Amino acid sequence: MLYKGEILEYEQAKEIIEELYHKGHNMADRVIEQVLGGQLGREEREDLIQEGFLRMIVHVEALKDRSLGERLSYMCSAMRNIAIDEGRRLTKIRRLGCIELSDSPEYMQALSQELTPEEQYLAKEETMAKCGRLRAALARLSLKEQAVLTAKYILGMNDREIGQELGIGSRSVSVYLTRARKKAALYYMQEPEG
């Protein structure tokens, strides 16, 4: 049972959150979109906004004696933190190549292996170097070998479709694919690192 003082506190807390929601909802959406760079759709951003306001209810006491501007600033910080948390979660999921693994041991291991900004930079540089080596190796292949690899691994075509497209038999496609993969791997290993 609520007492008179508790009802007033509840009403005041409700007013604070409602005012923030109505006056700051668009701002909250922009903050989340800015932090996540368009990784989420409208409905997913709305879910994060709702989560943010639920978290703010717990801390409404800290907002009671603040101006609207200070409350909006607090709300933006809260939404920014929620968006950062979501960005980290999405990064870990992408790193594992999965949609949702919140209870799996692999997900828990990924949580403990978050990269520092320096490690992220080095990993990106290493990936870019490998991509450069791969491009150079593929450029050394014949045009038909490049076309077969592109059709198979980029366009997802099967051997019959590739054969029809290139005017060769499906068995020939298989031979071209095998030779092209072997040559690409050999050329990749011959490319200088870095």
N, C-alpha and C positions, 0 to 999 in steps of 0.2 A: 504494500500500500504506500502510495506517495503522499508525503506531507506537503503543506502549503509551500514551504521554502523549496522543496525539491521540484514541485510543479513549476514554480517561477524559473528555477535554473534550467529545467527541461525546455520550457517555452523560449527562454533566452538563447539556449544552445540551438534550438530548432531554427529560430530567426536568423542567427549568425550563419548557419550552414545554408539555409534557403537563400539568403541574400547573396552569399558567395556563389552559390550555384547559378542563380539567375544573372548576376552581373559578371561572373568570371568564367562561365562555361566555355564561351568561344575562345577566351584567352587560354584556358586549360588545354583545349583542343590544339591550338596553335603551338603551345609549348611542347606537347607530346609529339606532334607532327615534326616540329623542328629538330627535336632530339633524335627521333628515330628515322628521319630522312625519308619518309614515305614508305616505310616497311610494312605499315599496318593500314588496313582499310578503315573506313568510317566506323563500322560497328565495333571493330577491335579497339579503336581509340576510345570509343564511348565506354567500353568495358573498363578500360584503364582509368578514365575519368571517374566512373562510379566507384572504383576501388580507391581512388585518391580521396574522394569525399568521405567514404567510409572510414578511412584512416584518420581523416581530419576530425571526425566526430569524437574520436578517442582523445584528441588533443584540443578540443574546443575551449577548454578552460584557459589555455594560453592565449586565445584570441579575444576573450571577453572584453578586455580593457584597451583594445587596439582600434585604431581608425580603420576605415574601409580600405584605404590604400595599403596599410600595413597587413591587413588580412589578405588582400589580393596578392601581395608580395609573398606572404607565407604560403598561400595556395599554389602559386607558380613554382615555388621551391619544392613543395610536396609533389606536384605533378612532374617536375623535372626528375626528381629522384625515382618516381615510379616508372617513368619512361626509361631511365638508365637501367633500372633493374630488369625491365622487359627486354631492352636491347641486349643485355648480358645473357639473359635466358635464351633469346633467339640465336645469339652467336654460338652458344654451347650446343644448342640443338642442331644448328647447321654443321658444326664441327663434327658431330657424331653422324650426320647424314640421316637424321630421323625426324619424325614429326613430333612425337611426344614420348618422353621416356622418364617422366618425373620420379618413378619408383625404381628404375633399373639401376644396377650397379654401375653401368657405363656412364649414365647421367651423373651419378653421384661422384664418380671419378673425375668427370669433366668439370664439375663444380669446383673441385679442389685444384684444378690445373689451369686456372685463369692466367692468361698471358699478361705480362706487364707491357706498357706502351713500347718499351725498347724491344722486347721480344716480338711484339706484333710487327714492328718496323722491320726487324731482321727477317722474320718469316715472310713478310711481303716481298722484301728484296730477293730472298732466296727463290721464292715462287716466280718472280719476274725473270730472274736469271734462267731458271729452268724452262720457262715459256720461250725465252729467246733462243735457247739451245734447241728446243723442239721445233720452233719455226724454221731455224736454219737447217735442221736435219730434214724436215719435210720438203723444203725448197729444193733439196738435192734429188728428190725422187722425180721420175718421169711424170708428165702431165696425166697420163692414164692411171698411174699408181696413186697420184694425189686425188684424182677424181674418184677412184674406187674407195679410198680411205674416207674421203669426205662423205660420199653417199652412204657408206656403212655406219660410220661413227658420229657424224654430225647430223645427217638427215634421217638416220635410222631405217634405211631401206634394207630389204632382204636381198639375197643373192639374185633371185629371179628378177626383181625390179631393177637392180643395178645392171644386170645383163641386158634387159630390154632398153634401158636408158642409154647405155654405152654401145649397144649393138654387138655384144659378145655373149657367149653361152654362160650359163650359170656355173658350170664347172670351171670355166676360164676365170670367172669372177673370184672363185675360191682360191685359185692359183695366184691371181694377182694380189689378193688380200694377204695371203701367206708371205709372198715375196716382199710386198710393200712393208708389212710389219717388221720383217727381219731386217730389211735394208734401213728402215727408219730407226730401228733400235741401234744398229751398227753406226749409222751416221750420228745419232744422238751421243753415243759414247765417244765418238771421235771429236765432237765439238768441244772447244776449250771451255772450262767452267769460268763463270763470272763474266 
